[in-house]
Amino acid sequence: MIEGTVETTTEEARTRSPTVINRAAVRRFILQYAGRTRRHRYTQVAPAVYDELEAQVREACRRLVHRQPSKGKTIR
């Protein structure tokens, strides 16, 4: 598990809102990056990786919203 991530149970995974990451794009990026930077050829991405990245992106979005001023229309 990546340090600083929140682990979810399978029940939480089934009941949460739709994903905010594009799993196909994430898979493609990870495998392409690994192909360029590692000698070993990877062909699969474990489902837990998507869950970890999903949690990290959601938390980053929450932090972004919370640091915004209380007035205005645009999230910056």
N, C-alpha and C positions, 0 to 999 in steps of 0.2 A: 504494500500500500504506500502511496506517496505521502510524505510527511505533511501534516496539517490538513488532511482531508477528513471528511466525515463519512463514516461507514454506515451504509443503510442495510436494513434487512430486506429479505425478499418480499415481505408483506408491504413494506413502505414503497418498494420499487413498483409494485402492482397498483398502488393507490395514488401515486403522485401524478402531477400534471404532465402533459406531453413534454418530450425532450426539447432542450434548447440547443442541442448540438446536432449537426448533420453527421450521423455515424459513418456513412459511406465516404464523406469527404475526410473525416478524421482518420478512418482506416487507410485511405489512399495516401494521405500525408505521412502518417506514421510509417507505413511500409516503404514509401519512397525515401523518406529521410533515413530510415534504418539502412536501406540499400546503398545510400551514398556514404554513410558514416561508419558502417560496421562491416566486417569481413563476412560474417555469417549471414546467410539469406533467410530472412524471416518471411513467413507466408500467412500468418494468422495474428489476430489481435484478440486477446481475451476479453470477454464481456465485462469483467471487473475494471478494465482500463476505461471503458466508456462510462461506467458508473462514477469512477473517480474524477474524470474530466467533467462530467455533467455537474457533479457537486462543486467542483472548483469554479466553473463558469457561473453557476447560480450564485455562489457566494461573492464572486467578483461583481456581479450585477447588483446584488444587495448593497455592497459597500459603496458602489458608484452612486446609487440612489440616495443612500443615507448621508453622503457628504455634499449633496446639492443644497443650495440655499432654499429657504422656505417660500420664495417667490420666484416668478419667472415661468416661462413655458417650455424652455429647452433644457434637456439634460445634457450637461457638458462634461 
